């Protein structure tokens, strides 16, 4: 997993996603979790964009947040 945005940019994007998409971050993370088992970051971003017609930056932020939370769960 690579840092795709600065931490501040990532937080700002996450804060805007519900307004822009009409769905909460938790809903998007569940969508990714229930989606296809893709391994590469860009594959996940491409799938999310194609399946849900998201802007590239929003899709990247969602996948990045998903990866961050998954990594945190694995550390416990």
LUMTOR-816353 format. One line per 10 residues: number of its first residue (from 1); their letters; for each residue x, y, z of C-alpha. Coordinates in Angstrom, 1 decimal. Each point is the difference from the previous one (the first is absolute). Layout:
N
NUM) a) X:Y:Z | ...
***
This chain:
76
1) xxxxxxxxxx) 0.0:0.0:0.0 | 1.4:3.4:-0.9 | -1.0:3.4:1.3 | -2.0:1.5:-2.8 | -0.7:3.4:1.6 | 1.3:2.0:2.8 | -1.8:-0.8:3.3 | -1.8:3.3:-0.1 | -1.2:-0.4:-3.6 | -1.2:-3.5:0.8
11) xxxxxxxxxx) -2.0:1.3:3.0 | -1.5:2.8:-2.1 | -1.0:-2.4:-2.8 | -1.6:-2.4:2.4 | -2.0:2.8:1.6 | -1.3:1.1:-3.5 | -0.9:-3.5:-1.2 | -3.4:-0.3:1.8 | -1.1:3.4:-1.5 | 1.2:-0.9:-3.5
21) xxxxxxxxxx) -1.3:-3.6:-0.1 | -2.9:0.0:2.4 | 1.6:-3.0:1.8 | 1.9:-0.1:3.3 | 3.6:-1.2:0.0 | -1.0:-3.1:2.1 | -2.4:-0.9:-2.8 | 2.7:0.3:-2.6 | 2.4:-2.1:2.1 | -2.6:-2.7:0.2
31) xxxxxxxxxx) -0.5:0.1:-3.7 | 3.7:-0.5:-0.6 | 0.1:-2.8:2.6 | -2.9:-1.8:-1.8 | 1.5:0.7:-3.4 | 2.3:-2.2:-2.1 | 3.2:-1.2:1.6 | 2.5:2.2:-1.9 | 3.6:0.2:1.2 | 1.5:3.1:-1.6
41) xxxxxxxxxx) -1.0:3.5:1.2 | -0.6:1.3:-3.5 | -2.2:-3.0:-0.9 | -2.2:0.8:3.0 | -0.2:3.7:-1.0 | -0.9:-0.9:-3.5 | -2.7:-2.5:1.1 | -1.5:2.6:2.4 | 0.0:2.7:-2.7 | -1.6:-2.3:-2.6
51) xxxxxxxxxx) -2.5:-1.6:2.2 | -1.2:3.2:1.8 | 0.9:2.8:-2.3 | 2.3:1.7:2.5 | 2.6:2.7:-0.6 | 3.5:-1.3:0.0 | 1.0:2.0:3.1 | -3.0:-1.3:2.0 | 0.7:-3.6:-1.1 | 3.6:0.3:1.0
61) xxxxxxxxxx) -0.9:1.5:3.4 | -2.5:-2.8:0.7 | 2.4:-2.7:-0.9 | 2.8:1.6:1.9 | -2.2:0.2:3.1 | -1.1:-3.6:-0.5 | 3.6:-1.1:-0.1 | 1.0:2.1:3.1 | -2.9:-1.5:2.0 | 0.8:-3.5:-1.2
71) xxxxxx) 3.6:0.4:1.0 | -1.0:1.3:3.5 | -2.3:-3.0:0.5 | 2.9:-2.4:-0.9 | 2.3:1.6:2.6 | -2.3:-0.7:2.9
***
